[in-house]
Amino acid sequence: MSPDNPLALRLTFLARVVAKESQHLQLTDSGIFSVSMTPERLAGLANDPALAEKLDAFVARFGRLQDTLGDKMIPALLQALAEQPGAAIDNFDKAEKFGWIESVDRWLEMRRLRNQMVHEYIEDLAVLASALRGGHEFVPSLAFTAQQCVAKVEKVLMHDGL
């Protein structure tokens, strides 16, 4: 694939973005979850603006990395491999078969948790604490997918997809 090919340029850009997003998510994750995430801890957010900002960053970075991988990187990689990108679930199925994601079910669970973290942020602290802990447990999975996709981009660009 020629380096000035629009798809090659897009993949190169996405690889840089995904690597940075993964690094930032992991950094935020390690700073927040050194102490147990409980509803009681979350109840004190009004008195701990630094933690509130870190939690907002975690939720945003978790969602952004998942979106970048699922909505942009995986379809672009499929296209580079002459696979027809389709509905998200079909793309995830192909990504699982290629070894880029651990499992479609885990990916869908990550998406459900992301939605909980965003939409139930203020309403129910027990649900939020549980979703945040679940998100924390999925960070290695997201980092794995980011690493796999970036490595595949490098291989595709260096070896014309072979």
Secondary structure by P-SEA (a helix, b strand, c coil): cccccaaaaaaaaaaaaaaaaaaaaaaaaaacccccccaaaaaaccccaaaaaaaaaaaaaaaaaaaaaaccaaaaaaaaaccccccaaaaaaaaaaacccccaaaaaaaaaaaaaacccccccaaaaaaaaaaaaaaaaaaaaaaaaaaaaaaaaaacccc
